[in-house]
Amino acid sequence: MAKRPWRIFKEIERPYTRFSYSKSYNKIPGAPVSKLRMQIMGITNIPKDQWKYVGHLIALHNVQVSDYSLESVRTNILKYLEGEVKEFLFIVRKYPHHVVREHALVYGAGADRISQGMRHAFGRPYTRAAQVYYKDIVLSIYYNKPEFTNRISFYLDVARKKLSGKYKKYIGENKPEEVILSSVV
């Protein structure tokens, strides 16, 4: 059976969690491992507030982003940054904690004899997703040289095209995040 398109899972739903007072039962059985391998890349020994410039990708509405798309953005932008910018700090701010479920249905001839319909339709764990809300910063690129501003703008455009949803990019001086987010409409 072919993979379902991500637009089916794009809407934010109630997080699929399992809570138990016994710690060993506090996990979801059969949940797939996240495809996002790293979250902080580049020069990590310099704190965020000591970089001169920053580029943020800010969400403009609530959406679920798959772990596959976050990993593709990470690998693509990291390739560009390592080749051209050299000195940077790249942080993927959202981690795919949410387990997405799917209720697989049988279609076609004879499906009524095989399929159970909507009986026990809770669904099996399918993949993971990050739940991104309005004005959340999805990823950040910190750098020191102002001549890389156009390149960082291009990298954020690449990331914006690979992620589902609408985003605004902020590129400029490294200010506190509250100041930057207050200017987002």
C-alpha positions in Angstrom: 0.0 0.0 0.0 1.3 3.5 -0.9 2.1 6.1 1.7 -0.6 8.5 2.4 0.0 12.2 1.5 1.1 14.4 4.4 -1.8 16.8 3.8 -4.0 14.2 5.6 -2.0 14.6 8.8 -1.2 18.3 8.6 -3.9 19.5 11.0 -2.9 19.5 14.7 -4.7 16.8 16.6 -4.7 15.8 20.3 -1.2 14.4 21.1 -1.0 10.7 21.2 0.4 10.1 24.7 0.4 7.4 27.2 0.4 8.3 30.9 0.8 5.8 33.7 2.0 6.1 37.3 4.2 3.1 36.6 7.2 4.5 34.6 7.7 1.3 32.5 4.2 1.8 31.0 4.8 5.4 30.0 5.7 4.7 26.5 3.8 4.0 23.3 4.4 0.5 22.1 5.4 0.3 18.4 6.1 4.0 18.1 8.6 4.6 15.3 12.0 6.2 16.0 12.3 9.8 14.9 14.1 10.4 11.7 15.6 13.8 12.9 19.1 12.8 13.9 20.6 16.1 15.3 19.2 19.4 16.5 22.3 21.6 17.2 25.0 21.8 14.6 28.0 24.1 13.9 30.1 25.9 16.5 28.3 24.9 19.7 30.8 26.2 22.2 29.7 29.9 21.6 26.4 30.8 23.3 23.5 32.0 21.2 23.5 35.6 22.6 27.2 36.1 21.5 26.5 35.8 17.7 25.9 39.1 15.9 23.3 38.1 13.3 20.5 35.5 13.2 18.0 34.1 10.8 14.8 32.6 12.2 11.9 30.7 10.5 8.7 31.6 12.3 5.4 29.7 11.9 2.3 31.8 10.8 -0.3 29.2 11.8 -0.7 25.9 13.6 0.5 22.8 11.6 2.1 19.4 12.1 5.5 18.9 10.4 6.7 15.4 9.7 10.0 14.2 10.9 11.0 13.3 7.4 10.6 16.9 6.2 12.5 18.3 9.3 15.4 15.9 8.5 15.5 16.8 4.9 15.6 20.5 5.8 18.4 19.8 8.3 20.6 17.9 5.8 20.0 20.3 3.0 20.7 23.5 4.9 23.7 21.9 6.7 25.3 21.0 3.4 25.0 24.7 2.3 26.2 26.1 5.6 29.3 23.8 5.8 30.2 24.6 2.2 29.8 28.4 2.2 29.4 30.0 5.6 31.8 27.8 7.7 31.2 29.6 11.1 27.6 29.2 12.1 25.3 27.7 14.7 22.3 25.9 13.3 19.5 24.8 15.6 16.3 22.9 14.7 14.0 24.1 17.5 11.1 21.7 17.0 11.4 18.0 17.8 8.9 15.4 16.5 7.4 14.1 19.8 3.9 13.5 18.5 3.1 10.0 17.2 0.9 10.0 14.2 -1.5 7.1 13.8 -3.2 5.6 10.8 -6.2 3.3 10.5 -5.4 1.3 7.4 -8.4 0.4 5.4 -8.6 -2.2 2.6 -10.0 -0.8 -0.7 -10.9 -2.6 -3.9 -12.8 -5.7 -4.9 -13.7 -8.0 -2.0 -12.7 -5.5 0.6 -16.0 -5.9 2.4 -15.1 -9.5 3.2 -11.5 -8.6 4.5 -11.8 -5.3 6.2 -13.4 -4.7 9.6 -14.5 -1.2 8.7 -14.3 1.3 11.5 -14.3 -1.3 14.3 -11.3 -0.6 16.7 -10.4 2.4 14.5 -7.8 3.9 16.9 -5.0 3.3 14.4 -1.4 2.0 14.6 1.6 4.3 15.0 2.6 5.5 11.6 5.3 8.1 12.0 6.3 11.1 14.2 5.5 14.8 13.8 6.4 18.1 15.4 3.4 20.2 16.4 4.2 23.8 15.5 2.0 26.6 16.8 1.6 30.2 15.7 4.7 32.3 16.3 6.9 29.3 17.1 10.5 29.5 15.8 11.1 26.3 13.8 14.8 26.7 13.1 17.5 29.3 13.7 20.8 30.1 12.0 23.3 32.2 13.9 26.3 33.8 12.1 28.8 36.7 12.5 29.6 38.1 9.0 27.0 40.4 7.5 28.0 39.5 3.9 26.2 36.1 4.4 22.8 37.7 4.9 21.6 37.0 1.3 22.8 33.4 1.5 21.0 32.9 4.9 17.8 34.3 3.3 18.1 31.8 0.4 18.6 28.9 2.9 15.5 29.9 4.8 13.6 30.0 1.6 14.7 26.5 0.8 13.5 25.4 4.3 10.2 27.2 3.9 9.5 25.3 0.6 10.3 21.9 2.2 8.1 22.3 5.2 4.3 22.2 5.3 2.5 25.3 6.3 3.3 29.1 6.0 6.3 30.7 7.6 7.9 34.1 7.9 11.6 34.6 7.9 13.5 37.1 10.2 17.0 38.0 9.2 18.9 40.6 11.1 20.7 41.5 14.3 20.5 39.0 17.2 17.9 40.4 19.5 15.9 38.7 22.3 13.3 36.4 20.8 10.4 38.3 22.5 11.3 41.4 20.6 11.5 39.5 17.3 8.2 37.7 17.8 6.3 40.8 18.8 6.9 42.2 15.3 5.4 39.1 13.6 1.8 39.8 12.5 
